[in-house]
């Protein structure tokens, strides 16, 4: 995954600095299927398509783009922390 979100043209830092980002994250975390979507993305989708965009993920899973953004952001953050 890249630092710039493909297909949206904004960096992850652009999302983090938006005052509505924490609201989106909190809302996504409250979604019942969120943990399952995140696990499936990590274990299946990103193995087949490591550069999946939020749009790709939203289409494949039939989820809102906001949920896809949060999932990809969190997985990228976990990956970068694991490398550090």
C-alpha positions, 0 to 999 in steps of 0.5 A, spaced: 500 500 500 502 506 498 502 513 502 497 516 497 491 513 496 490 511 489 484 513 486 482 518 491 489 522 490 489 524 497 495 522 502 493 518 509 496 524 512 490 528 509 485 524 512 488 524 519 488 531 519 481 532 517 477 533 523 471 528 521 476 523 520 476 521 528 468 521 527 469 516 521 473 511 524 469 511 530 463 510 526 466 504 522 468 501 528 461 501 531 459 497 524 457 489 526 461 486 520 467 491 520 472 486 524 470 481 519 471 485 513 478 487 516 480 480 517 478 478 510 481 484 507 488 482 511 488 475 510 485 474 503 484 481 498 491 484 500 494 477 498 491 477 492 491 484 490 496 488 495 495 495 492 487 494 492 484 501 492 479 503 497 474 503 491 476 496 489 475 494 496 468 497 497 466 494 490 469 487 492 466 487 499 459 491 498 461 496 503 461 503 504 467 507 501 468 510 508 469 503 511 474 501 506 478 507 507 479 506 515 480 498 513 486 500 509 489 505 513 489 501 519 492 495 515 497 500 512 499 503 519 499 496 522 504 494 517 508 500 518 509 499 525 511 491 524 516 494 520 519 499 525 
